[in-house]
Amino acid sequence: MTLIKSISGIRGTIGGPVGENLTPIDAVKFASAYGVWLKQQRVKDKYKVVVGRDARISGQMMQNLVMNTLIGLGIDVVDVSLSTTPTVEVAVTLEHADGGIILTASHNPKQWNALKLLNAKGEFLDAEEGAKILEIAESGNMVFADVESLGKITKNKAYIDLHIIEVLDLDLVTVKAIEEARFRVVVDGVNSTGGIAIPLLLERLGVDVIKLYCEPNGHFPHNPEPLKEHLTDLSEAVKKHKADFGIVVDPDVDRLAFIDENGEMFGEEYTLVACADYVLSRTPGNTVSNMSSTRALKDITEKHGGTYEASAVGEVNVVKLMKKNKVVIGGEGNGGIIYPAAHYGRDALVGVALFLSLLADKNISVSQLRKTYPNYFMSKKKIELTPGLDVDGILKEIETRYHNEPLTTIDGVKIDFPESWVHLRKSNTEPIIRIYTEGKSQKEADVLADKFIEEIGEIAKI
């Protein structure tokens, strides 16, 4: 299968040859390199790392490997066990830890896992820091602690509750108004840790919760990426239970999507649009999302008097531009909400609380809310990479062919047409080329995507 090393962490499929897949030896190798890098950041007597995981089947094995590697380096570990990516990010700062590791492959299927690496701020490492860790891993220059200096593991399973308390304490989360609205919501936790965290948050907000696939056993009942074609059961459950809406998250709970009361997709891209609309209405300012996100965020931001800018794809790139522009909210169009008043990480718990506050304030249905936003349609397609395929050469040829159109090349190639756009890039998380398009109709977006798939095939002779 494959092993991918990128700003999104060390990600691969479980089992198979060392160095080609995410095997136990690879887990130890990269956890060791991270620990060595962490100790190079500053000299101190003791170091501490928070480690948590989503519910995927390989998670406990991977977490044990990583934690014991760290204590072998003389680093103390706070084991938060089954958790969410944003919860681990919050725990790093609350623990005053030196870093954190989340064992999760996000939206990838169950055969995948990954080490997502955090710094002392509970934020993802940047490309330079990641490159340094890869350099250490390949050099093999790792010195482990003697028996008197081994680290220790401390278990703390309270962090999901602590994370929820922090969300409820946010100024813009109107707890009383949400309680009074008496919402009924169906939650699809894809049998991972969202099935723990999201219902707990909703219950604290007085919401009537109906659970669907909320048993954290790692047996994903459908493709875990929260896209329309994977959410038939949630759609039916919302209609059956006459719920106000449905919620779905990915396995590590940093992506969030909604189903309206009619069982229709609210639109994964519109999660951020709605939350930004609410935040900007109370705290005017600027926004950031990545280049593959909907134009609707720009429209909403300008409506509220702010300025929008797009970053390269990848949470660390979004966060970097958010800090530079001092934005009040940002994120990614894949349902990733980054709200600096909480922390600089995609957080579905924060997104749920802001969305409920917006609904309670407007007192309208989710389908009515969706009609208040600009109507764009997106197509998300991909091409599997084959050995020897020159992706950079393909993208350079596309750039040459469309040099007369407005182009952005900070991350692959994005071409902005008057009524649509296309973004072509190599994925950080899978061996694929992503083709994202957006237009004024679904047909327009799909046709544009198919056109570029055909053009890439022609250039690559595939």
N, C-alpha and C positions, 0 to 999 in steps of 0.2 A: 504494500500500500504506500504510505508516504509519511514523511516527517517534515514539518514546515517550521522554519525559524524566522520570526518576524516581530514587528512591534506589537503584535497581538499575542506574543508569548511563544512557547515551545509546544507545538501542537502536532498530534499524529494519531494513527490508529494503534490500538493495543495489540501486542503480539508481533511475531515475525522477526526478521533479522535485526540485530543491533545496528543502529545508525541509519536504518531505513524506515523504522517504525518507532513508536513510543514504547520501548521496552523498559523493564525495571532498571537495566543498566543505564539507559539513556536518562531515566528519571533521576537516578542518583548522580549521574554526571552533571546534569544541568542544575540540579539543586545545590550541588557542591560548588559549582562555579558562581551561582548567585550568592551563596553564603560567603565565599571568599571576596567577591566584589563588595558585598555589604560591609565587611570588616575593613575594607580599604577606604571607605567613605569617611570614617573618623575613628580615632583610637579611643577606646574605653574599656573598662574592666569586663562588662557583660553586655551582650547583645540579645535582642528579643525580636522574634518574628511571629506574626499571627498566621495560622494556616487553617483554611477551611475548604469545603468541597461542596459540589452539587451532588445529586443523588445517583449519578450514573454508576453502573455496575462495577466499573473498575476503580471507583473513587476511593474506597477505603484502602485498597491495596496501594494506590498511588500516594495517598496521604501518609500512610505509614512509612513508605519508602522515603518520602520527602522529609518528614519530621525527624526520623532517625538519622538521616544524613546531616541535618542541621545540628542535632545535638552532638553528633560525632565531630562537628567543627567547633564545639564549645558554645553553641548558640542556644539560648532558651527559647522554647516554643510555647505559644498559647494556642491550644487546640480548640477551635470553635466548632469542629465537626461539621455536621450538615448545616449549611449556611447559604447565603447568597453572595454574589460578587460585591454589591454595594454594602452589605453588612460587614464583610471582611474589611472593606475600605474604611468604614466608620470605626471598626474595632482597632485598626492600626493607630489611629489618632487618639482614641480613648485610652489605649494601653500605653501610649507614648513609646510605641515599638519602633524598631529600626526599619521595618519593612513588612511585607505580607506576601503570601502565595495562595492563590485560589486554584484548586484542581477542578477545572471545568473546560469543556470544549464548546461552551455557549450553545449555539443553535445546531451544531453538528450532530449527526446521528450517534447512537449509543456506543458504536465501536470506537469512537474517538474520545480522547481526553487531552488535557493540556495543562501546562504550568503557566498561569498568568502571574506576572511579577509586579510587585508594588514597591514604591519607595517609602520613606519615613512619613510622607504626607498622605499616605494611602492612595497615591495616584500611580498610574501606569508609568513604567520606565520609558524614556524617549529612545529614539533610534541609536544615538551615540552610546547610551548606557547599555542598551541591549547588545550592541556590537561588542562592547567590552566584555560582557558576560560570555558571549560566544567565543571570544578570543581566549578567555581563561579556560573555558571548557575544552577547547581544542589543544591548548598547551599542556594540560594535565598538571599544571603547577598548583597543586592544592595540598596544604599541610593541615592535617587533622589534629584534634586536641588529644592530650594524654589523658589517662584514666582519671586523674584528679581534677581535670578541667572540663569534663563533659557537660553539655547543657542538660536541662531537664524539661519535661513536658508538663504543662499545667492545663487542665481541661476547664473550659468555661462555655457553657451552653446557653448563657443568658443574653448573648449579643443580638439575637433577632428581636427579643423584647426591648432591649436598650435602643436598638435602631428604630423600632416603632415609636418609642417615647420621643426620640429626637424628631421624627417626622411630625408627630402630633403637636410638638412645641413650635413648629415653624409659624411665623406670624401670619402667613397667607392661608394657612390651613384652618378653615372655619369649622371647627369640630361641632359646635352647637348647632349650626345651620345644617350640617350634614346629618346629624342625629335626628333633627326635626323633619327632614325630608323623607325619612323612612324608605330608603332605597332597597330594592331587592336585586341582587347581582349573582350571576353564575360565574364561577371561577374555574378555568381550565389550568391546572398546575402542571400539566404534562408529566405527572408522576415524578416530579423533582421537588426542589426546595421551595419553589413558588407555591406549592400546595400547602406548605407550612406557613410561610410569611404573609402571603396576601390575605388569606382568610382571617388570620390573627389581627392584622391591621383593620380589615373591614369590620370585624366584630367589635373592636375598640371604638369604631365610629358609628356604632348602632345600626349597621347594615345587616339585612337579612341575607345570609350567605348560603348559596347552594353550591356544593363542591362537585367538581367533575375532574376525574383523574388527579386527585390531590394526595395519593398515597406515594410517599417518596421512596420508591423501590427501584428507580432507574429504568424500568421497562416502559419506554416512551410509547404511548398508545397510537401515536401518529408522528409524522415527521415533525421534529421539535421546532422548526422555524415557523414563527407565527404569521403565516401567510394564508390568504383566503382559502386556497385549495386544501389546506390541512385542517380546517376548522368546522367541518360539517356537523360534527357531534355537538360542538358548543352552540352553533347556530340553532340547531333543533332544540337544545335544552333551554335556551333563552325563550323561545316561543312556547315550549311546553309549560314552563313554570311562570309564564307571563312576567318575566323579569324586566327591569328597567334597562339593563344592558348586560353584556358579558365581558369578562376580562380574560385575556390569555397572556402568559409570559413565557419566555424561553427558559431552559433548564437552570440558568444561573441568575435569572430575575433582573437582568439589566435591559431587557427589551420588553415593550408593552404595547398591546393592541386591544382594540375594543370592537365588540359586536353590538349593533343598535337593537332596540326593542323589537324590531321586525326580523331579526336574524341576519341582517345585512352588515357587511364590513363597514366600520366607520372609516377605515383606511389607516394602515399602519403609519403612513407618512403624516397623517393628520393628528396623531397623538401629540407630537411636539407642537404642531400648529395650535391646537386647542389649549395646551398648557401655557404656551407663550402668550396667547391672546389674554388669558386670565392674569398672568403675572404682569404683562405690559400695561394692562388696564389699571393696575394699582402701583406699579413701580416702573415708570417710563424709563426706557433705555434701549440698548442695542442687543442684537442677537447674532449667533453664529450657528451654522450647521455645516455638514460636509458637502462636497461637490455633487454627491449622488442623491441629495435630498430635494424635496419639492420646492418649486418657486413660491408656493403659497406662504411659506414662512417669511419670505422677503416682502410679500404683499401685506401681510398682517403687521409686520414690524413697521413698515412705512406708514401704514394707516394710523399707528399709535405714535408717529413722529420719531421713530428710531431709525437706526442704520443697520443693514444686514451685510454680512460678509461670509463667504464660503471658504472652508479649509480643505486640505487634503483629507482623504478618508482615513479613519483610525481615530479612536477616542483621544489618544495623546495629542494628535494634531488639532482636533477640535478644542481641547482644553487649552492648549498653548495659545491659540488665537483668541479664545474667550478671555483669557487673562490679559492679553495684550490690549484688547478692545474694551475691557472692563464691562462685559455684557451682564445683563440681569438674568438671562436664561439662554440656553443653547442645547445642542445635542446632535443626534443623528436621525435621519429620516426613517431608520429601521425601528423606530419606537423607543429610541434612547433619549431619556430626559436628563439633562445635566443642569442642576439648579444650584448656583454657587452659594446661596444662603444656607444650603444643606451641606454639600461638599462637591468637589470637582470629580464626579463619577456618574456614569449612567445609572439611574436608580428608578426601578419600576414602582417601588413603594412611594417614593416622592411623587411620581407621575400620577399614581392612583389618587393620592390625597389632593393634589392640585386639581385633577379632573373632577372629582366629587365636589370640591369647593366651587368650581365653575358652574357645574350643573345646579347645585343648591342655590347659587346666586341668580342664575338666569331663569330657573324654574321652567325649563322647557325639556322636551325629550331629546334623546341623543340624536335621533334622525333629524329633528328640527335644528339642533345645534350644527350638525354637519352642513345643512343648507346655508348657513350664515357665512361659510368660508368659500374662497375662490375654488372653482372646480377644475382640478387638473387630474390627469390619469397617467399612471406610470406602468411601464412594463419592465420586469426584471428577469433577464435571461442570462444564459451562460454557455460557454464553450469549454468542453473538457480539454485540458492540455495533454498533448502527446509528446513523448520524448523527442528532443531536437527542435521543437517548435520555437521559432525566434519571435517571442512576443514583442520585445522592444523594436525589432525591425518592422513588424506588422503595424504597431502603433505609429512609428515614424512615417510609414507610407501613408497611413490615414491622415496624419497631420499635414503631409505634403499635398495630398489630394484636396484638402479642405482649407488651405491656407488663406483663402479669401473670406472665410467665415470667422466670427469671433471665437478664438480658441483659448483654452486654458490647459497648461501642460504640467502643473505642479504635481499631478497624480494621474498618470495615464494621459488620456486625451479627452477633453470635454469640448463639444461643439455646440454653441448656442445659436439656434435658428430663431427667426422672429416669433414663432408660435410654439416652439418645441425645443428640446435639447437631447443630446445623446452623450453618455459618459462611458468610455471604454477603459478598463483597467485590469491589471492582474490582481487577483484576490490575495489578501494577507492570510487567509484562513483555509483556503481550499486550492487544489491544483486546477484552477479554472481562470478563464477570462470572463469578467462580468460585463454585461451589456445592459446599462440602465438607460431608459428613455422616458420622456414625459411629453404629453401633448394635451390638446383640448378635448380629446375623446380617447377611449380605450383603443379603438381601431387605429387611430393615428399613431398612438404610442407603440402598438404591436407591429404595425407596418414598418415604422421607422427602425425598430429593433431587428426585425427580420431582414430589412435591407442591409443593415450593417453586418449581420451574421453572414449573409451571402457575400458581402464585400470582403470580409475577413477571410472566408473560405477561398475566395478567388485569389487573394494576395498570397495566402499560405499554401494554396493548392491542396486543400483538404476537403 
